[in-house]
Amino acid sequence: MAVPVACEPALPPDNELWDVRAAARFLKRSVSWVYHRAEDGTLPVKRLGGWGLRFVPGELRAWVDRGAPGRRG
């Protein structure tokens, strides 16, 4: 009998801004970790009118490619 495997939702396309949950999935971190790293300036983030955080996928990918301080692989 096959055991069903839970699938992670696909990431949004790279031509859209990602929300905190999408960034967390990409970085394989918790949502709270992403919030903390966005607030302390570790992650490249865009603020939308003071009410939300969004991430440019290319900037997150470049951050990871540079060595992503504090990112576990």
PDB file of N, CA, C, O and CB in Angstrom:
ATOM      1  N   MET A   1       0.837  -1.175   0.000  1.00  0.00           N
ATOM      2  CA  MET A   1       0.000   0.000   0.000  1.00  0.00           C
ATOM      3  C   MET A   1       0.885   1.243   0.000  1.00  0.00           C
ATOM      4  O   MET A   1       1.777   1.375   0.838  1.00  0.00           O
ATOM      5  CB  MET A   1      -0.954  -0.004   1.212  1.00  0.00           C
ATOM      6  N   ALA A   2       0.640   2.141  -0.929  1.00  0.00           N
ATOM      7  CA  ALA A   2       1.443   3.363  -1.057  1.00  0.00           C
ATOM      8  C   ALA A   2       1.023   4.380  -0.002  1.00  0.00           C
ATOM      9  O   ALA A   2      -0.159   4.567   0.287  1.00  0.00           O
ATOM     10  CB  ALA A   2       1.299   3.970  -2.476  1.00  0.00           C
ATOM     11  N   VAL A   3       2.022   5.017   0.551  1.00  0.00           N
ATOM     12  CA  VAL A   3       1.763   6.072   1.533  1.00  0.00           C
ATOM     13  C   VAL A   3       1.745   7.401   0.799  1.00  0.00           C
ATOM     14  O   VAL A   3       2.704   7.735   0.102  1.00  0.00           O
ATOM     15  CB  VAL A   3       2.836   6.074   2.678  1.00  0.00           C
ATOM     16  N   PRO A   4       0.660   8.172   0.947  1.00  0.00           N
ATOM     17  CA  PRO A   4       0.624   9.466   0.252  1.00  0.00           C
ATOM     18  C   PRO A   4       1.698  10.406   0.790  1.00  0.00           C
ATOM     19  O   PRO A   4       1.956  10.455   1.993  1.00  0.00           O
ATOM     20  CB  PRO A   4      -0.763  10.117   0.395  1.00  0.00           C
ATOM     21  N   VAL A   5       2.305  11.138  -0.108  1.00  0.00           N
ATOM     22  CA  VAL A   5       3.346  12.091   0.260  1.00  0.00           C
ATOM     23  C   VAL A   5       2.766  13.488   0.174  1.00  0.00           C
ATOM     24  O   VAL A   5       2.183  13.875  -0.839  1.00  0.00           O
ATOM     25  CB  VAL A   5       4.598  11.950  -0.655  1.00  0.00           C
ATOM     26  N   ALA A   6       2.930  14.229   1.238  1.00  0.00           N
ATOM     27  CA  ALA A   6       2.429  15.606   1.246  1.00  0.00           C
ATOM     28  C   ALA A   6       3.297  16.453   0.336  1.00  0.00           C
ATOM     29  O   ALA A   6       4.522  16.449   0.454  1.00  0.00           O
ATOM     30  CB  ALA A   6       2.409  16.191   2.687  1.00  0.00           C
ATOM     31  N   CYS A   7       2.672  17.165  -0.554  1.00  0.00           N
ATOM     32  CA  CYS A   7       3.395  18.034  -1.487  1.00  0.00           C
ATOM     33  C   CYS A   7       3.421  19.455  -0.956  1.00  0.00           C
ATOM     34  O   CYS A   7       2.422  19.966  -0.450  1.00  0.00           O
ATOM     35  CB  CYS A   7       2.750  17.997  -2.890  1.00  0.00           C
ATOM     36  N   GLU A   8       4.566  20.075  -1.078  1.00  0.00           N
ATOM     37  CA  GLU A   8       4.641  21.491  -0.761  1.00  0.00           C
ATOM     38  C   GLU A   8       4.030  22.264  -1.915  1.00  0.00           C
ATOM     39  O   GLU A   8       4.209  21.888  -3.074  1.00  0.00           O
ATOM     40  CB  GLU A   8       6.109  21.941  -0.494  1.00  0.00           C
ATOM     41  N   PRO A   9       3.316  23.331  -1.619  1.00  0.00           N
ATOM     42  CA  PRO A   9       2.777  24.130  -2.720  1.00  0.00           C
ATOM     43  C   PRO A   9       3.918  24.710  -3.547  1.00  0.00           C
ATOM     44  O   PRO A   9       4.990  25.023  -3.028  1.00  0.00           O
ATOM     45  CB  PRO A   9       1.867  25.263  -2.185  1.00  0.00           C
ATOM     46  N   ALA A  10       3.666  24.841  -4.822  1.00  0.00           N
ATOM     47  CA  ALA A  10       4.678  25.407  -5.717  1.00  0.00           C
ATOM     48  C   ALA A  10       4.929  26.866  -5.362  1.00  0.00           C
ATOM     49  O   ALA A  10       4.041  27.569  -4.880  1.00  0.00           O
ATOM     50  CB  ALA A  10       4.238  25.279  -7.194  1.00  0.00           C
ATOM     51  N   LEU A  11       6.147  27.300  -5.610  1.00  0.00           N
ATOM     52  CA  LEU A  11       6.466  28.711  -5.399  1.00  0.00           C
ATOM     53  C   LEU A  11       5.761  29.543  -6.466  1.00  0.00           C
ATOM     54  O   LEU A  11       5.547  29.069  -7.582  1.00  0.00           O
ATOM     55  CB  LEU A  11       8.008  28.951  -5.436  1.00  0.00           C
ATOM     56  N   PRO A  12       5.404  30.769  -6.132  1.00  0.00           N
ATOM     57  CA  PRO A  12       4.835  31.658  -7.153  1.00  0.00           C
ATOM     58  C   PRO A  12       5.878  31.906  -8.248  1.00  0.00           C
ATOM     59  O   PRO A  12       7.067  31.670  -8.035  1.00  0.00           O
ATOM     60  CB  PRO A  12       4.368  33.011  -6.519  1.00  0.00           C
ATOM     61  N   PRO A  13       5.441  32.375  -9.409  1.00  0.00           N
ATOM     62  CA  PRO A  13       6.402  32.648 -10.484  1.00  0.00           C
ATOM     63  C   PRO A  13       7.407  33.730 -10.095  1.00  0.00           C
ATOM     64  O   PRO A  13       7.139  34.573  -9.238  1.00  0.00           O
ATOM     65  CB  PRO A  13       5.665  33.067 -11.751  1.00  0.00           C
ATOM     66  N   ASP A  14       8.562  33.686 -10.740  1.00  0.00           N
ATOM     67  CA  ASP A  14       9.614  34.657 -10.434  1.00  0.00           C
ATOM     68  C   ASP A  14       9.274  36.075 -10.875  1.00  0.00           C
ATOM     69  O   ASP A  14       9.944  37.019 -10.458  1.00  0.00           O
ATOM     70  CB  ASP A  14      10.898  34.232 -11.083  1.00  0.00           C
ATOM     71  N   ASN A  15       8.254  36.247 -11.702  1.00  0.00           N
ATOM     72  CA  ASN A  15       7.896  37.599 -12.124  1.00  0.00           C
ATOM     73  C   ASN A  15       6.877  38.242 -11.192  1.00  0.00           C
ATOM     74  O   ASN A  15       6.350  39.312 -11.497  1.00  0.00           O
ATOM     75  CB  ASN A  15       7.350  37.574 -13.536  1.00  0.00           C
ATOM     76  N   GLU A  16       6.593  37.601 -10.057  1.00  0.00           N
ATOM     77  CA  GLU A  16       5.714  38.157  -9.028  1.00  0.00           C
ATOM     78  C   GLU A  16       6.506  38.330  -7.739  1.00  0.00           C
ATOM     79  O   GLU A  16       7.466  37.603  -7.487  1.00  0.00           O
ATOM     80  CB  GLU A  16       4.473  37.245  -8.796  1.00  0.00           C
ATOM     81  N   LEU A  17       6.098  39.292  -6.931  1.00  0.00           N
ATOM     82  CA  LEU A  17       6.702  39.429  -5.613  1.00  0.00           C
ATOM     83  C   LEU A  17       6.224  38.282  -4.734  1.00  0.00           C
ATOM     84  O   LEU A  17       5.066  37.871  -4.806  1.00  0.00           O
ATOM     85  CB  LEU A  17       6.353  40.803  -4.975  1.00  0.00           C
ATOM     86  N   TRP A  18       7.124  37.773  -3.907  1.00  0.00           N
ATOM     87  CA  TRP A  18       6.768  36.683  -3.006  1.00  0.00           C
ATOM     88  C   TRP A  18       6.396  37.230  -1.644  1.00  0.00           C
ATOM     89  O   TRP A  18       6.968  38.218  -1.183  1.00  0.00           O
ATOM     90  CB  TRP A  18       7.920  35.681  -2.880  1.00  0.00           C
ATOM     91  N   ASP A  19       5.430  36.581  -0.998  1.00  0.00           N
ATOM     92  CA  ASP A  19       5.096  36.940   0.372  1.00  0.00           C
ATOM     93  C   ASP A  19       6.040  36.191   1.319  1.00  0.00           C
ATOM     94  O   ASP A  19       6.931  35.462   0.885  1.00  0.00           O
ATOM     95  CB  ASP A  19       3.600  36.609   0.689  1.00  0.00           C
ATOM     96  N   VAL A  20       5.824  36.388   2.604  1.00  0.00           N
ATOM     97  CA  VAL A  20       6.713  35.792   3.611  1.00  0.00           C
ATOM     98  C   VAL A  20       6.665  34.268   3.553  1.00  0.00           C
ATOM     99  O   VAL A  20       7.692  33.607   3.709  1.00  0.00           O
ATOM    100  CB  VAL A  20       6.329  36.276   5.021  1.00  0.00           C
ATOM    101  N   ARG A  21       5.487  33.713   3.332  1.00  0.00           N
ATOM    102  CA  ARG A  21       5.377  32.244   3.284  1.00  0.00           C
ATOM    103  C   ARG A  21       6.148  31.664   2.095  1.00  0.00           C
ATOM    104  O   ARG A  21       6.821  30.644   2.239  1.00  0.00           O
ATOM    105  CB  ARG A  21       3.896  31.821   3.203  1.00  0.00           C
ATOM    106  N   ALA A  22       6.059  32.293   0.936  1.00  0.00           N
ATOM    107  CA  ALA A  22       6.791  31.810  -0.231  1.00  0.00           C
ATOM    108  C   ALA A  22       8.296  31.926   0.006  1.00  0.00           C
ATOM    109  O   ALA A  22       9.050  31.015  -0.334  1.00  0.00           O
ATOM    110  CB  ALA A  22       6.380  32.598  -1.495  1.00  0.00           C
ATOM    111  N   ALA A  23       8.732  33.041   0.587  1.00  0.00           N
ATOM    112  CA  ALA A  23      10.154  33.211   0.886  1.00  0.00           C
ATOM    113  C   ALA A  23      10.623  32.141   1.868  1.00  0.00           C
ATOM    114  O   ALA A  23      11.713  31.591   1.712  1.00  0.00           O
ATOM    115  CB  ALA A  23      10.424  34.619   1.459  1.00  0.00           C
ATOM    116  N   ALA A  24       9.812  31.845   2.871  1.00  0.00           N
ATOM    117  CA  ALA A  24      10.170  30.819   3.857  1.00  0.00           C
ATOM    118  C   ALA A  24      10.282  29.448   3.197  1.00  0.00           C
ATOM    119  O   ALA A  24      11.205  28.691   3.500  1.00  0.00           O
ATOM    120  CB  ALA A  24       9.130  30.775   4.994  1.00  0.00           C
ATOM    121  N   ARG A  25       9.354  29.118   2.296  1.00  0.00           N
ATOM    122  CA  ARG A  25       9.433  27.842   1.580  1.00  0.00           C
ATOM    123  C   ARG A  25      10.707  27.768   0.754  1.00  0.00           C
ATOM    124  O   ARG A  25      11.402  26.752   0.774  1.00  0.00           O
ATOM    125  CB  ARG A  25       8.207  27.651   0.676  1.00  0.00           C
ATOM    126  N   PHE A  26      11.021  28.843   0.024  1.00  0.00           N
ATOM    127  CA  PHE A  26      12.220  28.861  -0.800  1.00  0.00           C
ATOM    128  C   PHE A  26      13.481  28.707   0.045  1.00  0.00           C
ATOM    129  O   PHE A  26      14.389  27.956  -0.312  1.00  0.00           O
ATOM    130  CB  PHE A  26      12.285  30.150  -1.603  1.00  0.00           C
ATOM    131  N   LEU A  27      13.529  29.419   1.161  1.00  0.00           N
ATOM    132  CA  LEU A  27      14.721  29.410   2.010  1.00  0.00           C
ATOM    133  C   LEU A  27      14.775  28.208   2.951  1.00  0.00           C
ATOM    134  O   LEU A  27      15.782  27.981   3.621  1.00  0.00           O
ATOM    135  CB  LEU A  27      14.778  30.682   2.817  1.00  0.00           C
ATOM    136  N   LYS A  28      13.678  27.437   2.996  1.00  0.00           N
ATOM    137  CA  LYS A  28      13.583  26.283   3.895  1.00  0.00           C
ATOM    138  C   LYS A  28      13.768  26.712   5.341  1.00  0.00           C
ATOM    139  O   LYS A  28      14.512  26.104   6.110  1.00  0.00           O
ATOM    140  CB  LYS A  28      14.627  25.218   3.524  1.00  0.00           C
ATOM    141  N   ARG A  29      13.067  27.774   5.678  1.00  0.00           N
ATOM    142  CA  ARG A  29      13.087  28.338   7.032  1.00  0.00           C
ATOM    143  C   ARG A  29      11.665  28.590   7.488  1.00  0.00           C
ATOM    144  O   ARG A  29      10.728  28.501   6.694  1.00  0.00           O
ATOM    145  CB  ARG A  29      13.916  29.649   7.083  1.00  0.00           C
ATOM    146  N   SER A  30      11.501  28.900   8.750  1.00  0.00           N
ATOM    147  CA  SER A  30      10.170  29.208   9.265  1.00  0.00           C
ATOM    148  C   SER A  30       9.775  30.634   8.877  1.00  0.00           C
ATOM    149  O   SER A  30      10.618  31.476   8.568  1.00  0.00           O
ATOM    150  CB  SER A  30      10.125  29.032  10.804  1.00  0.00           C
ATOM    151  N   VAL A  31       8.479  30.869   8.905  1.00  0.00           N
ATOM    152  CA  VAL A  31       7.965  32.206   8.612  1.00  0.00           C
ATOM    153  C   VAL A  31       8.520  33.202   9.624  1.00  0.00           C
ATOM    154  O   VAL A  31       8.884  34.318   9.253  1.00  0.00           O
ATOM    155  CB  VAL A  31       6.415  32.219   8.629  1.00  0.00           C
ATOM    156  N   SER A  32       8.590  32.816  10.895  1.00  0.00           N
ATOM    157  CA  SER A  32       9.110  33.747  11.910  1.00  0.00           C
ATOM    158  C   SER A  32      10.577  34.078  11.655  1.00  0.00           C
ATOM    159  O   SER A  32      10.997  35.212  11.883  1.00  0.00           O
ATOM    160  CB  SER A  32       8.945  33.152  13.321  1.00  0.00           C
ATOM    161  N   TRP A  33      11.370  33.102  11.183  1.00  0.00           N
ATOM    162  CA  TRP A  33      12.780  33.368  10.861  1.00  0.00           C
ATOM    163  C   TRP A  33      12.861  34.408   9.757  1.00  0.00           C
ATOM    164  O   TRP A  33      13.679  35.326   9.825  1.00  0.00           O
ATOM    165  CB  TRP A  33      13.513  32.065  10.433  1.00  0.00           C
ATOM    166  N   VAL A  34      12.009  34.268   8.729  1.00  0.00           N
ATOM    167  CA  VAL A  34      12.017  35.219   7.619  1.00  0.00           C
ATOM    168  C   VAL A  34      11.650  36.616   8.115  1.00  0.00           C
ATOM    169  O   VAL A  34      12.296  37.594   7.740  1.00  0.00           O
ATOM    170  CB  VAL A  34      11.042  34.768   6.510  1.00  0.00           C
ATOM    171  N   TYR A  35      10.621  36.716   8.952  1.00  0.00           N
ATOM    172  CA  TYR A  35      10.245  38.022   9.514  1.00  0.00           C
ATOM    173  C   TYR A  35      11.420  38.642  10.278  1.00  0.00           C
ATOM    174  O   TYR A  35      11.736  39.817  10.092  1.00  0.00           O
ATOM    175  CB  TYR A  35       9.018  37.876  10.450  1.00  0.00           C
ATOM    176  N   HIS A  36      12.054  37.858  11.125  1.00  0.00           N
ATOM    177  CA  HIS A  36      13.178  38.376  11.927  1.00  0.00           C
ATOM    178  C   HIS A  36      14.341  38.821  11.043  1.00  0.00           C
ATOM    179  O   HIS A  36      14.909  39.890  11.264  1.00  0.00           O
ATOM    180  CB  HIS A  36      13.661  37.308  12.921  1.00  0.00           C
ATOM    181  N   ARG A  37      14.700  38.014  10.049  1.00  0.00           N
ATOM    182  CA  ARG A  37      15.814  38.376   9.169  1.00  0.00           C
ATOM    183  C   ARG A  37      15.464  39.555   8.267  1.00  0.00           C
ATOM    184  O   ARG A  37      16.352  40.320   7.891  1.00  0.00           O
ATOM    185  CB  ARG A  37      16.222  37.180   8.318  1.00  0.00           C
ATOM    186  N   ALA A  38      14.216  39.714   7.918  1.00  0.00           N
ATOM    187  CA  ALA A  38      13.799  40.892   7.144  1.00  0.00           C
ATOM    188  C   ALA A  38      13.905  42.142   8.017  1.00  0.00           C
ATOM    189  O   ALA A  38      14.367  43.187   7.559  1.00  0.00           O
ATOM    190  CB  ALA A  38      12.342  40.722   6.608  1.00  0.00           C
ATOM    191  N   GLU A  39      13.481  42.032   9.263  1.00  0.00           N
ATOM    192  CA  GLU A  39      13.517  43.175  10.177  1.00  0.00           C
ATOM    193  C   GLU A  39      14.938  43.586  10.542  1.00  0.00           C
ATOM    194  O   GLU A  39      15.213  44.776  10.695  1.00  0.00           O
ATOM    195  CB  GLU A  39      12.746  42.853  11.436  1.00  0.00           C
ATOM    196  N   ASP A  40      15.844  42.621  10.684  1.00  0.00           N
ATOM    197  CA  ASP A  40      17.211  42.997  11.071  1.00  0.00           C
ATOM    198  C   ASP A  40      18.100  43.328   9.871  1.00  0.00           C
ATOM    199  O   ASP A  40      19.286  43.611  10.036  1.00  0.00           O
ATOM    200  CB  ASP A  40      17.845  41.876  11.870  1.00  0.00           C
ATOM    201  N   GLY A  41      17.523  43.292   8.652  1.00  0.00           N
ATOM    202  CA  GLY A  41      18.259  43.691   7.461  1.00  0.00           C
ATOM    203  C   GLY A  41      19.067  42.589   6.800  1.00  0.00           C
ATOM    204  O   GLY A  41      19.790  42.848   5.838  1.00  0.00           O
ATOM    205  N   THR A  42      18.957  41.362   7.298  1.00  0.00           N
ATOM    206  CA  THR A  42      19.703  40.254   6.719  1.00  0.00           C
ATOM    207  C   THR A  42      19.185  39.906   5.326  1.00  0.00           C
ATOM    208  O   THR A  42      19.973  39.677   4.408  1.00  0.00           O
ATOM    209  CB  THR A  42      19.625  39.031   7.628  1.00  0.00           C
ATOM    210  N   LEU A  43      17.876  39.867   5.169  1.00  0.00           N
ATOM    211  CA  LEU A  43      17.260  39.509   3.883  1.00  0.00           C
ATOM    212  C   LEU A  43      16.916  40.752   3.079  1.00  0.00           C
ATOM    213  O   LEU A  43      16.527  41.774   3.645  1.00  0.00           O
ATOM    214  CB  LEU A  43      15.997  38.665   4.105  1.00  0.00           C
ATOM    215  N   PRO A  44      17.059  40.670   1.750  1.00  0.00           N
ATOM    216  CA  PRO A  44      16.605  41.775   0.903  1.00  0.00           C
ATOM    217  C   PRO A  44      15.070  41.758   0.848  1.00  0.00           C
ATOM    218  O   PRO A  44      14.472  40.754   0.461  1.00  0.00           O
ATOM    219  CB  PRO A  44      17.220  41.669  -0.542  1.00  0.00           C
ATOM    220  N   VAL A  45      14.449  42.857   1.231  1.00  0.00           N
ATOM    221  CA  VAL A  45      12.993  42.894   1.358  1.00  0.00           C
ATOM    222  C   VAL A  45      12.440  44.188   0.780  1.00  0.00           C
ATOM    223  O   VAL A  45      13.126  45.210   0.745  1.00  0.00           O
ATOM    224  CB  VAL A  45      12.573  42.747   2.829  1.00  0.00           C
ATOM    225  N   LYS A  46      11.202  44.134   0.330  1.00  0.00           N
ATOM    226  CA  LYS A  46      10.470  45.329  -0.120  1.00  0.00           C
ATOM    227  C   LYS A  46       9.311  45.532   0.833  1.00  0.00           C
ATOM    228  O   LYS A  46       8.590  44.588   1.157  1.00  0.00           O
ATOM    229  CB  LYS A  46       9.965  45.188  -1.612  1.00  0.00           C
ATOM    230  N   ARG A  47       9.136  46.750   1.276  1.00  0.00           N
ATOM    231  CA  ARG A  47       8.015  47.064   2.162  1.00  0.00           C
ATOM    232  C   ARG A  47       6.925  47.732   1.340  1.00  0.00           C
ATOM    233  O   ARG A  47       7.189  48.653   0.567  1.00  0.00           O
ATOM    234  CB  ARG A  47       8.462  47.981   3.347  1.00  0.00           C
ATOM    235  N   LEU A  48       5.710  47.263   1.513  1.00  0.00           N
ATOM    236  CA  LEU A  48       4.589  47.788   0.753  1.00  0.00           C
ATOM    237  C   LEU A  48       3.732  48.691   1.632  1.00  0.00           C
ATOM    238  O   LEU A  48       2.877  48.213   2.377  1.00  0.00           O
ATOM    239  CB  LEU A  48       3.746  46.645   0.175  1.00  0.00           C
ATOM    240  N   GLY A  49       3.961  49.974   1.544  1.00  0.00           N
ATOM    241  CA  GLY A  49       3.133  50.930   2.267  1.00  0.00           C
ATOM    242  C   GLY A  49       3.071  50.722   3.760  1.00  0.00           C
ATOM    243  O   GLY A  49       2.094  51.119   4.395  1.00  0.00           O
ATOM    244  N   GLY A  50       4.076  50.117   4.331  1.00  0.00           N
ATOM    245  CA  GLY A  50       4.128  49.943   5.772  1.00  0.00           C
ATOM    246  C   GLY A  50       3.295  48.786   6.303  1.00  0.00           C
ATOM    247  O   GLY A  50       3.318  48.524   7.506  1.00  0.00           O
ATOM    248  N   TRP A  51       2.562  48.087   5.448  1.00  0.00           N
ATOM    249  CA  TRP A  51       1.691  47.019   5.961  1.00  0.00           C
ATOM    250  C   TRP A  51       2.120  45.623   5.554  1.00  0.00           C
ATOM    251  O   TRP A  51       1.575  44.646   6.068  1.00  0.00           O
ATOM    252  CB  TRP A  51       0.293  47.245   5.496  1.00  0.00           C
ATOM    253  N   GLY A  52       3.065  45.498   4.660  1.00  0.00           N
ATOM    254  CA  GLY A  52       3.427  44.151   4.259  1.00  0.00           C
ATOM    255  C   GLY A  52       4.850  44.052   3.770  1.00  0.00           C
ATOM    256  O   GLY A  52       5.451  45.039   3.345  1.00  0.00           O
ATOM    257  N   LEU A  53       5.378  42.851   3.835  1.00  0.00           N
ATOM    258  CA  LEU A  53       6.703  42.560   3.321  1.00  0.00           C
ATOM    259  C   LEU A  53       6.556  41.719   2.068  1.00  0.00           C
ATOM    260  O   LEU A  53       5.741  40.797   2.016  1.00  0.00           O
ATOM    261  CB  LEU A  53       7.577  41.839   4.380  1.00  0.00           C
ATOM    262  N   ARG A  54       7.345  42.041   1.069  1.00  0.00           N
ATOM    263  CA  ARG A  54       7.384  41.247  -0.147  1.00  0.00           C
ATOM    264  C   ARG A  54       8.846  41.079  -0.537  1.00  0.00           C
ATOM    265  O   ARG A  54       9.706  41.879  -0.168  1.00  0.00           O
ATOM    266  CB  ARG A  54       6.553  41.913  -1.299  1.00  0.00           C
ATOM    267  N   PHE A  55       9.099  40.026  -1.289  1.00  0.00           N
ATOM    268  CA  PHE A  55      10.455  39.678  -1.670  1.00  0.00           C
ATOM    269  C   PHE A  55      10.536  39.523  -3.179  1.00  0.00           C
ATOM    270  O   PHE A  55       9.652  38.932  -3.800  1.00  0.00           O
ATOM    271  CB  PHE A  55      10.910  38.390  -0.966  1.00  0.00           C
ATOM    272  N   VAL A  56      11.602  40.058  -3.765  1.00  0.00           N
ATOM    273  CA  VAL A  56      11.862  39.890  -5.194  1.00  0.00           C
ATOM    274  C   VAL A  56      12.613  38.564  -5.324  1.00  0.00           C
ATOM    275  O   VAL A  56      13.706  38.418  -4.776  1.00  0.00           O
ATOM    276  CB  VAL A  56      12.694  41.117  -5.808  1.00  0.00           C
ATOM    277  N   PRO A  57      12.037  37.598  -6.046  1.00  0.00           N
ATOM    278  CA  PRO A  57      12.674  36.275  -6.126  1.00  0.00           C
ATOM    279  C   PRO A  57      14.135  36.323  -6.576  1.00  0.00           C
ATOM    280  O   PRO A  57      14.973  35.612  -6.022  1.00  0.00           O
ATOM    281  CB  PRO A  57      11.896  35.399  -7.071  1.00  0.00           C
ATOM    282  N   GLY A  58      14.447  37.144  -7.564  1.00  0.00           N
ATOM    283  CA  GLY A  58      15.828  37.235  -8.036  1.00  0.00           C
ATOM    284  C   GLY A  58      16.779  37.735  -6.967  1.00  0.00           C
ATOM    285  O   GLY A  58      17.929  37.300  -6.904  1.00  0.00           O
ATOM    286  N   GLU A  59      16.307  38.650  -6.122  1.00  0.00           N
ATOM    287  CA  GLU A  59      17.153  39.151  -5.026  1.00  0.00           C
ATOM    288  C   GLU A  59      17.381  38.075  -3.974  1.00  0.00           C
ATOM    289  O   GLU A  59      18.481  37.957  -3.434  1.00  0.00           O
ATOM    290  CB  GLU A  59      16.516  40.391  -4.375  1.00  0.00           C
ATOM    291  N   LEU A  60      16.347  37.287  -3.678  1.00  0.00           N
ATOM    292  CA  LEU A  60      16.534  36.188  -2.715  1.00  0.00           C
ATOM    293  C   LEU A  60      17.491  35.138  -3.274  1.00  0.00           C
ATOM    294  O   LEU A  60      18.353  34.629  -2.558  1.00  0.00           O
ATOM    295  CB  LEU A  60      15.176  35.535  -2.364  1.00  0.00           C
ATOM    296  N   ARG A  61      17.332  34.816  -4.561  1.00  0.00           N
ATOM    297  CA  ARG A  61      18.227  33.829  -5.179  1.00  0.00           C
ATOM    298  C   ARG A  61      19.677  34.329  -5.174  1.00  0.00           C
ATOM    299  O   ARG A  61      20.598  33.555  -4.911  1.00  0.00           O
ATOM    300  CB  ARG A  61      17.775  33.523  -6.626  1.00  0.00           C
ATOM    301  N   ALA A  62      19.879  35.611  -5.463  1.00  0.00           N
ATOM    302  CA  ALA A  62      21.225  36.192  -5.445  1.00  0.00           C
ATOM    303  C   ALA A  62      21.793  36.166  -4.025  1.00  0.00           C
ATOM    304  O   ALA A  62      22.981  35.905  -3.837  1.00  0.00           O
ATOM    305  CB  ALA A  62      21.202  37.645  -5.989  1.00  0.00           C
ATOM    306  N   TRP A  63      20.951  36.433  -3.030  1.00  0.00           N
ATOM    307  CA  TRP A  63      21.373  36.403  -1.630  1.00  0.00           C
ATOM    308  C   TRP A  63      21.861  34.996  -1.269  1.00  0.00           C
ATOM    309  O   TRP A  63      22.889  34.838  -0.611  1.00  0.00           O
ATOM    310  CB  TRP A  63      20.207  36.837  -0.692  1.00  0.00           C
ATOM    311  N   VAL A  64      21.120  33.986  -1.701  1.00  0.00           N
ATOM    312  CA  VAL A  64      21.522  32.602  -1.441  1.00  0.00           C
ATOM    313  C   VAL A  64      22.834  32.291  -2.168  1.00  0.00           C
ATOM    314  O   VAL A  64      23.729  31.666  -1.600  1.00  0.00           O
ATOM    315  CB  VAL A  64      20.408  31.614  -1.884  1.00  0.00           C
ATOM    316  N   ASP A  65      22.941  32.729  -3.425  1.00  0.00           N
ATOM    317  CA  ASP A  65      24.153  32.460  -4.213  1.00  0.00           C
ATOM    318  C   ASP A  65      25.391  33.113  -3.617  1.00  0.00           C
ATOM    319  O   ASP A  65      26.496  32.594  -3.774  1.00  0.00           O
ATOM    320  CB  ASP A  65      23.965  32.943  -5.639  1.00  0.00           C
ATOM    321  N   ARG A  66      25.226  34.253  -2.929  1.00  0.00           N
ATOM    322  CA  ARG A  66      26.363  34.935  -2.300  1.00  0.00           C
ATOM    323  C   ARG A  66      26.820  34.250  -1.026  1.00  0.00           C
ATOM    324  O   ARG A  66      27.848  34.628  -0.465  1.00  0.00           O
ATOM    325  CB  ARG A  66      26.004  36.369  -1.997  1.00  0.00           C
ATOM    326  N   GLY A  67      26.103  33.279  -0.567  1.00  0.00           N
ATOM    327  CA  GLY A  67      26.533  32.570   0.630  1.00  0.00           C
ATOM    328  C   GLY A  67      25.537  32.650   1.759  1.00  0.00           C
ATOM    329  O   GLY A  67      25.688  31.951   2.761  1.00  0.00           O
ATOM    330  N   ALA A  68      24.525  33.477   1.627  1.00  0.00           N
ATOM    331  CA  ALA A  68      23.407  33.533   2.562  1.00  0.00           C
ATOM    332  C   ALA A  68      23.822  33.329   4.010  1.00  0.00           C
ATOM    333  O   ALA A  68      23.643  32.239   4.554  1.00  0.00           O
ATOM    334  CB  ALA A  68      22.389  32.507   2.191  1.00  0.00           C
ATOM    335  N   PRO A  69      24.372  34.357   4.642  1.00  0.00           N
ATOM    336  CA  PRO A  69      24.769  34.200   6.044  1.00  0.00           C
ATOM    337  C   PRO A  69      23.622  33.671   6.883  1.00  0.00           C
ATOM    338  O   PRO A  69      22.511  34.197   6.813  1.00  0.00           O
ATOM    339  CB  PRO A  69      25.259  35.530   6.616  1.00  0.00           C
ATOM    340  N   GLY A  70      23.871  32.647   7.667  1.00  0.00           N
ATOM    341  CA  GLY A  70      22.857  32.096   8.554  1.00  0.00           C
ATOM    342  C   GLY A  70      21.919  31.112   7.888  1.00  0.00           C
ATOM    343  O   GLY A  70      20.979  30.638   8.526  1.00  0.00           O
ATOM    344  N   ARG A  71      22.143  30.793   6.634  1.00  0.00           N
ATOM    345  CA  ARG A  71      21.253  29.846   5.936  1.00  0.00           C
ATOM    346  C   ARG A  71      21.835  28.450   6.028  1.00  0.00           C
ATOM    347  O   ARG A  71      23.002  28.230   5.703  1.00  0.00           O
ATOM    348  CB  ARG A  71      21.052  30.253   4.443  1.00  0.00           C
ATOM    349  N   ARG A  72      21.037  27.531   6.462  1.00  0.00           N
ATOM    350  CA  ARG A  72      21.487  26.146   6.492  1.00  0.00           C
ATOM    351  C   ARG A  72      21.108  25.479   5.192  1.00  0.00           C
ATOM    352  O   ARG A  72      20.060  25.784   4.622  1.00  0.00           O
ATOM    353  CB  ARG A  72      20.887  25.384   7.693  1.00  0.00           C
ATOM    354  N   GLY A  73      21.939  24.576   4.713  1.00  0.00           N
ATOM    355  CA  GLY A  73      21.724  24.006   3.413  1.00  0.00           C
ATOM    356  C   GLY A  73      21.019  22.759   3.368  1.00  0.00           C
ATOM    357  O   GLY A  73      20.800  22.212   2.287  1.00  0.00           O
TER     358      GLY A  73
END
